[in-house]
Amino acid sequence: MTHPFFTPTSPRVFAHRGLVAAGDEHAPNTFAAFAAAHAEGVEYIESDCHLTADGEVVLFHDDTLASITGDPRRVDQVTAHEMERQLADRGGLVTLEQAFDAFPRMRFNIDVKANDAAGPAGRIIGRYAERALVTSFSDARRLTALRAAAPARPATSAGRATIIRLLLAAAIRAETWASRLLAEIDALQIPERQGPVRVLTRRLIDYAHTAGTEVHVWTVNDTDRMRLLIGRGVDGIVTDRSDAALRTLG
């Protein structure tokens, strides 16, 4: 049965960390970036979470604040209040819980970036599970901890270890093995290529769809490429240009 995260919308456009258009003063993964995506009609937002020093799950990509505010400290070394102050003129801090509450019609694709964030994020996401798709490079540790903490099951994307096994299964045409790997996976979120390795293949798409798993490709900003990928059977595009993607694919 399809998880309720996946509405009938097709193809899916995921606003990568919200929407920051040319000339915008706000940073990605901020309230202003999410509001801009919402104003464009985006239904899905991709974001990342960390845990602050005082235990708040906040939406932020990097391990440190350096690239956004110039503060070299890690997110887990500052309080949510400190982050809120530093981001006040960059679009505004958003906690994970605030995101779900402030944008009740949005669905959030959350990438867990830190081990310590998995359990607290799971307890929050479990309350909004029908609007959540979770992912992490770490299948074994972060996703397992998040699912264990969540009172209800969010949709789940495959982590790195599962994707590597799936690529091997596709390469050797081991469809039964691929089906087993995909049994608990709602979405594959992958790049077209990883260095010299082609990740997205026709066989991988076919195996995923046979198992009832969607395929989303990141991060695609060229509109011609978006059209090509959707034409090849991809179900969703993760993009920095969700405004252009909606016009192109809508």
Protein Blocks (a to p, Z undefined) as FASTA:
>chain_A
ZZfklcfbdcddddehiaadehiabdehifklmmmmmmnopabdcddddddfkopacddf
bfblklmnopabdfklccfklmmmmmmmnnpaadfklmmmmmmmbccddddfbfklmmmm
mmmmmmmmmmcccddfblmlmmmmmmmmpmbdcdddddfklmmmmmmmmmnopaklmmmm
mmmpcbdcddfbecjbcfbdfklmmmmmmnopacdddddfbfklmmmmmmnopabdcdfk
lmlmmmmmZZ
